[in-house]
Amino acid sequence: VPKEREDWLRGLTLMITLVEFILSLPLFVCFDEGKVGMQFVEKIPWIREWGVNYFMGIDGISLLLILLTTFLTVLCILSSWTAVEHRVKEYMIAFLLLETGMIGTFCALDLLLFYFFWEFTLIPMYLIIGVWGGPRRVYAAVKFFIYTMAGSVLMLVAILALHFLHAKATGIHTFDLFELYRTPMSLKAQMVMFAAFAVAFAIKVPMFPFHTWLPDAHVEAPTAGSVILAGILLKMGTYGFIRFAIPLFPYGAYKAIPVVSVLALVGIIYGALVSMMQDDLKKLVAFSSVSHLGFVMLGMFAFTMQGVEGSVYQMLNHGVSTGALFLIVGMIYERRHTRLIADFGGLSKVMPIFATFFMIVTLSSIGLPGTNGFVGEFLILLGTFKVNHLYGVLGATGVILGAAYMLWMFQRVMFGAITHEENKSLPDLNFREIATLVPIVIMIFWMGVYPKFFFRKMDLSVEHFLKETKARYEATLKASYQRPPVALRSE
């Protein structure tokens, strides 16, 4: 593509993503929050012999994640305007394909269709890191691909096993999620299959100790790649637990509560402590993701209304706040071509507009009351305290550590004397960069001040998820003639 056509291509891609965002808004407006179950359902036979359907639909949980996807993709294209200079056409195509895969993952209600979209997102993300990334991009891309692929193979085996178990019990071949919910299986089978799904999703989240691919992928990915990776791709893992792993195998999920909760707490504290030791801005934000997503998993496996709602809300918060942090790091990198904290200092004197945005996003990431981060973390800790005081206290230390490493990072970059000559002449944010960050700042305060606007969309979905999971768990025990364990958590 000739150089003069590249801006035209960027503009066209921006228009396409804007149209997708605008088209996703009626979903939010027309979504009936008083109705339980899936809405906007579409079911078309695909492979009849196997019972595979093009089966799509959304509830209050996936609705919010789809909106986050279309919102962040627009900002990613805006932020790539000058950052990507070679193979612009291929880059834009990869991004649009990635958006398709992510939306498909959040809508799919057929297990094989879900698996198709889940794997499909791997290819464009692999290319975005491997072609447009930093010096060690190939290593990071291959590591990302192999890790995710290894988990996905386990999940595919479990999906096929579940399919054949259902066919054996009912004589019907299907991958329909709601049909498979009713598959009779032994307690051991539930635990094994939950483990297979859980490993695939835990790698994507990523939970400790499956997180080692994440810092490399983040550091080497271009700015927009990091934003979409942190903002959306990691949420596919947490969403997978809520939509598939827990409802399909409730006995396995309840049995895994102690293991998942402990790993989540280790992730929260470990991620925060390692973030404190980083000298690279991008690596610091990457490790903070391990800590933040530990909160999401902790709330989810509390199996309380507050815990799960806080968990879903924290998915959105993390997408907005950490996405913004990566955008900000990208903006400073474009000016200085370094991400080392030691190379900065005193930037608030030369870049006051940048400093203002950076401060707001930092405070939202910490969870200051009035910003989005506070609501999610508060609900998660509330839900966790209800079932286990020790987990709640340990989780709260993660909040304190989070404030420590974020404020220390902000202080070293923004305040103090300007020690490097190059920093004295840095230009402040231009109109395009301000236009990229303003929508995020609006979301930070909107989600922090008026969370009910979002919660009322997911209230019934979360309540239904908890009720159904508990009912299926008890039905499984009844079928196995076992008494419920004393530790079963009740709302």
Residue pairs with C-beta under 8 A, 6 or more apart in sequence:
1 9
1 88
1 89
6 88
6 89
9 88
9 89
9 92
10 77
10 80
10 81
10 88
10 92
12 92
13 77
13 92
13 95
13 96
14 74
14 77
14 78
16 96
17 70
17 73
17 74
17 77
17 96
17 99
18 74
20 70
20 73
20 99
21 70
21 71
21 73
21 74
23 70
24 66
24 67
24 70
25 67
27 40
27 58
27 63
27 66
27 67
28 63
28 67
28 457
31 39
31 58
31 60
31 63
31 457
32 39
33 60
33 456
33 457
33 459
33 460
34 460
35 460
36 460
36 461
36 464
37 59
37 464
38 57
38 58
38 59
38 109
39 57
39 58
39 59
40 56
40 57
40 58
41 55
41 56
41 57
41 109
42 54
42 55
42 56
42 57
43 53
43 54
43 55
43 56
44 53
44 54
44 55
45 53
45 54
46 52
46 53
46 54
46 110
46 113
49 173
50 112
50 163
50 173
50 175
51 172
51 173
51 174
51 175
51 176
52 110
52 112
52 113
52 175
53 110
53 113
53 175
53 176
54 110
54 113
55 108
55 109
55 110
55 113
55 176
55 177
56 104
56 107
56 108
56 109
56 113
57 107
57 109
58 66
58 106
58 107
59 458
59 461
59 464
60 457
60 458
60 459
60 460
60 461
60 462
61 239
61 242
61 243
61 312
61 458
61 461
61 462
61 465
62 106
62 107
62 239
62 243
63 457
63 458
64 312
64 315
64 316
64 454
64 457
64 458
65 106
65 232
65 235
65 239
65 315
65 316
66 103
66 106
66 107
68 231
68 232
68 235
68 315
68 316
68 319
68 320
69 99
69 102
69 103
69 106
69 232
70 99
70 103
71 439
71 443
72 227
72 228
72 231
72 232
72 319
72 323
73 95
73 99
73 228
75 227
75 323
75 327
75 436
75 439
75 440
76 95
76 224
76 227
76 228
77 92
77 95
77 224
78 432
78 435
78 436
79 223
79 224
79 227
79 327
79 330
79 331
79 433
79 436
80 91
80 95
80 222
80 223
80 224
81 432
82 334
83 222
83 223
83 224
83 330
83 334
84 91
84 132
84 222
84 224
86 132
87 131
87 132
90 127
90 131
91 128
91 131
91 132
94 124
94 127
94 128
95 124
95 128
95 224
95 228
97 120
97 123
97 124
98 121
98 124
98 125
98 128
98 228
100 120
101 117
101 118
101 120
101 121
101 124
102 117
102 121
102 228
102 232
102 233
102 236
104 113
104 116
104 117
104 120
105 114
105 117
105 118
105 121
105 236
105 239
106 236
106 239
108 114
108 116
108 117
109 176
109 177
109 178
110 175
110 176
110 177
111 159
111 162
111 163
111 175
111 176
111 177
111 180
111 244
112 159
112 175
113 175
114 177
114 244
115 152
115 155
115 156
115 159
118 152
118 155
118 236
118 240
119 152
121 233
121 236
122 145
122 148
122 149
122 152
125 144
125 225
125 228
125 229
125 233
126 141
126 144
126 145
127 141
128 221
128 222
128 224
128 225
128 228
129 137
129 140
129 141
129 144
129 217
129 220
129 221
129 225
130 137
130 138
130 140
130 141
130 142
131 137
132 222
132 225
133 140
133 141
133 220
133 221
133 222
133 225
134 140
134 219
134 220
134 221
135 220
136 216
136 219
136 220
137 220
137 221
139 216
139 220
140 213
140 216
140 217
140 219
140 220
140 221
141 217
141 220
143 213
143 216
143 217
144 213
144 216
144 217
147 203
147 210
147 212
147 213
148 203
148 204
148 213
150 203
151 199
151 200
151 201
151 202
151 203
151 204
151 210
152 200
154 196
154 197
154 199
154 200
155 196
155 197
155 199
155 200
155 201
157 196
158 192
158 193
158 196
158 197
159 175
161 189
161 193
162 180
162 183
162 185
162 193
162 248
163 173
163 174
163 175
163 180
165 183
165 184
165 185
165 189
166 172
166 173
166 174
166 179
166 180
166 183
167 173
167 174
169 183
169 184
172 179
174 180
177 243
177 244
177 248
180 248
181 247
181 248
181 468
181 472
184 479
185 193
186 480
187 251
187 476
187 480
187 482
190 249
190 250
190 251
190 252
190 476
191 249
191 251
191 252
191 255
192 252
193 248
193 249
193 252
194 245
194 248
194 249
194 251
194 252
194 253
194 255
194 256
195 252
195 256
197 240
197 244
197 245
197 248
197 249
198 241
198 245
198 252
198 256
198 260
199 210
200 240
201 237
201 238
201 240
201 241
201 244
201 245
202 210
202 237
202 263
203 210
203 213
203 237
204 233
204 234
204 236
204 237
204 240
205 234
205 237
205 238
205 293
205 296
205 297
206 213
206 214
206 234
206 237
206 290
206 293
207 260
207 263
207 264
207 267
207 293
207 294
207 297
208 263
208 266
208 267
208 270
208 271
208 290
208 294
209 263
211 267
211 271
211 290
214 286
214 289
214 290
215 283
215 286
215 287
217 229
218 226
218 229
218 230
218 282
218 283
218 285
218 286
218 289
218 326
219 280
219 282
219 283
219 286
219 339
221 229
222 330
223 326
223 327
223 329
223 330
223 331
223 333
224 330
226 282
226 285
226 286
226 326
226 329
226 330
227 323
227 326
227 327
227 330
228 323
230 285
230 286
230 289
230 318
230 319
230 322
230 323
230 326
231 318
231 319
231 320
231 322
231 323
232 319
234 289
234 293
234 318
235 315
235 318
235 319
237 293
238 293
238 296
238 297
238 300
238 311
238 315
239 315
241 297
241 300
242 300
242 308
242 311
242 312
242 465
245 252
245 253
246 253
246 300
246 465
246 469
247 465
247 468
247 469
247 472
250 469
250 470
250 472
250 473
250 476
251 473
251 476
251 477
253 301
253 469
253 473
254 303
254 473
254 488
256 301
257 301
257 303
257 487
257 489
260 297
260 301
261 297
261 298
261 301
261 302
261 388
261 391
263 297
264 294
264 295
264 297
264 298
264 301
265 294
265 298
265 391
265 394
265 395
265 398
266 294
267 290
267 291
267 293
267 294
267 297
268 291
268 294
268 295
268 298
268 394
268 395
268 398
269 291
269 394
269 397
269 398
269 401
270 290
270 291
271 287
271 288
271 289
271 290
271 291
271 292
271 294
271 398
272 288
272 291
272 398
272 401
272 402
272 404
272 405
273 401
274 287
274 290
275 284
275 287
275 288
275 291
275 405
276 401
276 404
276 405
276 408
278 284
278 287
278 341
279 340
279 341
279 342
280 339
280 340
280 341
281 329
281 332
281 339
281 340
281 341
281 409
281 413
282 326
282 329
282 339
283 339
284 341
284 405
284 409
285 322
285 325
285 326
285 329
288 322
288 325
288 365
288 402
288 405
288 406
289 318
289 322
291 398
291 401
291 402
292 314
292 318
292 322
292 365
292 402
293 318
294 398
295 311
295 314
295 376
295 377
295 380
295 395
295 398
296 311
296 314
296 315
296 318
296 380
297 311
298 307
298 311
298 380
298 384
298 391
298 395
299 306
299 307
299 308
299 310
299 311
299 314
299 376
299 379
299 380
299 383
299 384
300 307
300 308
300 311
301 307
302 308
302 380
302 383
302 384
302 386
302 387
302 388
302 391
302 489
303 387
303 466
303 469
303 470
303 489
303 491
304 383
304 384
304 386
304 387
304 466
304 489
304 491
305 383
305 462
305 463
305 466
305 491
306 379
306 380
306 382
306 383
306 386
307 379
307 380
307 382
307 383
307 384
307 386
307 387
308 383
308 462
308 465
308 466
309 379
309 383
309 455
309 458
309 459
309 462
310 375
310 376
310 377
310 378
310 379
310 380
310 381
310 382
310 383
311 376
311 380
312 458
312 462
313 375
313 376
313 379
313 447
313 451
313 454
313 455
314 376
314 377
314 380
316 372
316 376
316 447
316 454
317 364
317 372
317 373
317 375
317 376
317 447
320 364
320 372
320 440
320 443
320 444
320 447
321 361
321 364
321 365
321 372
321 373
321 444
322 365
323 440
324 357
324 361
324 364
324 437
324 440
324 441
324 444
325 361
325 362
325 365
327 436
327 437
327 440
328 354
328 357
328 358
328 361
328 437
329 339
331 354
331 429
331 433
332 339
332 344
332 347
332 354
332 413
333 339
335 426
335 427
336 343
336 344
336 422
336 423
336 426
341 409
341 412
341 413
342 412
343 420
343 423
344 412
344 413
344 414
344 420
344 423
345 412
345 413
345 415
345 416
345 417
345 418
345 419
345 420
345 423
346 414
346 415
346 416
346 417
346 418
346 419
346 423
347 354
347 355
347 413
347 414
347 418
347 423
347 426
348 355
348 414
348 415
349 418
350 418
350 423
350 424
350 425
350 426
350 428
351 426
351 427
351 428
351 429
352 428
353 428
353 429
353 434
354 428
354 429
355 414
357 429
357 437
357 441
358 410
358 413
358 414
359 410
359 414
360 371
360 441
360 444
361 437
361 440
361 441
361 444
362 406
362 407
362 409
362 410
363 371
364 371
364 372
364 373
364 444
364 448
365 373
365 402
365 406
366 373
366 399
366 402
366 403
366 406
366 407
367 373
367 374
367 376
367 377
367 378
367 399
367 402
367 403
368 374
369 448
370 445
370 448
370 449
371 444
371 445
371 447
371 448
372 443
372 444
372 445
372 446
372 447
372 448
372 451
373 448
374 448
375 447
375 448
375 451
377 399
380 395
381 392
381 395
381 396
381 399
384 391
384 392
384 395
385 392
387 489
418 424
429 437
446 453
447 454
466 491
470 490
473 488
474 484
477 483
477 484
